[in-house]
């Protein structure tokens, strides 16, 4: 009887021990990329679902922002999804941030997929013009059951680094 009680408490009571099932968010490439953009986006004061954010990535995934430093030399920083939450999470929630994919180039071979995802970033959901654009280079793997993000390496558009026409929506 004690054993049954423990099992009911841990698995059957809905008391918060069970993690939400996010598997439908990573079934397709489209749903995975859609979830990536939506989970980091929101108005100021809006909490993000960091549990869902972490669910998108492999255990050893990296997020790699790059760009010029104060001296103009291009460099990068490599962080984990937890590191991204620690360094950017509060800023995103306090100030508001929306990132929208505007164009995508996808290459797949077997379980390996690489996506060049052109994005625009906004401070609020009502902004009409982005304050920055850039490209996310996203590497993904399909294990036969779901898509996993392995890495995201990105850089923003600058005067000396415009986004090539082939990575922009056709006019």
N, C-alpha and C positions, 0 to 999 in steps of 0.2 A: 504493500500500500504506500509506503514512504517513497519507493522508487517511482510509482505512478504519479504521485503528487509532484515530485521534482520535475518529471517530464512535462507535466501539464503547466507548471509554472514557467519553465524555460521556453517551451515551444508553443503552447496552446492558449495562452491567456491574452495575447496582444499587449503585453505590458511593456513594450518598448525594446525587447531584446532582439526582435527580428529586424533586419535591414530591409529597406524598401527594395523591391525587385525592379532593377533598371535595365534588364536584359533587352527589352524592346527598344531602348535608346541606342543600342550598339549592334543591332541585327543587320543593318545595311550601312554602306558607306555614307549615303545621304543622311540617315538618321544620326550617325556618329558625328559627322561634321556639323549638322544642324544643332545637335546637343552641345557640342563644344562652344559654338558661338553664343547660343542662348544662355548657357550656364554662367558665363562671365559678364553678361550684359544685364543692365538694370539701372533704374534711376537712383539718384542720391537717396540714401536711407533704406534702400531695398537690399535685404539679405540675399546672398547667393547660396546655392546648394552645393557646398564644397564637397559633400559626400559623393554626390553625382559627378562632380568635376573629377575627383580622384578615381572614380569607377571607370572612367574613359581610358586610363593609362595603364601600361604594364608597370610592374613593381620597380623597374629600373629606368623608367622613362625620363627624358630630359626636355626641358623647355629652354630655348637658347635665343634670347634677344641679342641683336647685334646692331651696331651703328657707330658713328664717329664719336670720339671723346672730345674734350675741350680743345685738344691740340689738332683735331681733325683726323686722327688715326683711327681707322675702323678696327673695332674689337668686338668681343662677345662676352657673355656671361652664361654659364650653364647651371641650371637649377632643377630641382625635382618639382613635381606638382605641389608637394607640401611647402617647398621653398617659395614657389610662386604665391601660394596662399599667404605665407608669412610676410613676403615683401610687397605684395600688391593687393591682397584681399581687402584690407581695411580702406585703402585708398579708393578702390573701385566702389565699395559700399558707401563710403562717405561722400564722394564727389560725383558719382554717377559715371557710367561708361557703357557705351554700346558699340559693339563691333559687328559689322555686317559683311558677309561674303557677297562680292559683286561679280566674281568670275572665277571659274575653276578649270584647271587642266589636270586630268587624271591619267596616270599610267599604271597599269597593273600587269604583273607577271606572277602567276601562281598565287601564293598567299601574300605576296609583297605588293603594296600599293604606295605610290608617291603622288601627292596632290600639291600643286601650286595653287594656293587659294588667295586671290586678291581680295583685300578687305578695305573697308572704310570705317573709321572710328568717329564716334559722336559722343558728346558729353551728356546729352539728354535724348529721350525718345522723340522730342519735338524738333530737334535741330534739323535744318534742311541741308546744310553743307557740312561735310566732314572736316574735322580739324587735322586729320592725318589719314594717309592711305599707305598701304604697303602690301607685302606678300608674305604669307605663311607657307613655309615648305614643311609639309606634314607627311611623316612616314608612318604607315599603318601595317598591321599584320592581321590576317584572318586565320583563326585557329580551327576553323570548321564549324564553330558555334557562334562566334561573335567577332567584331572588329576591335582591335586594341591600338591605341596611339602609342608609338614608340618614341617619337621625337617631334617637336615643333621648333623649327629654326626660322626666325623672322627678322625682317628689316623694314624700315619705313622708307617711303618715297622722300627724296630730298631734291633740291634744285640740281645737284650734281649726280643724282641717281633717280631719274624719272622712271616710272613703270613703263616697260615696253608695251606697245600697242597690242602685241599678241597675248598679253595677260590682262587685257581690258575688255569689257563688253563690246560687242560689235555694234556700230552705229547704224 
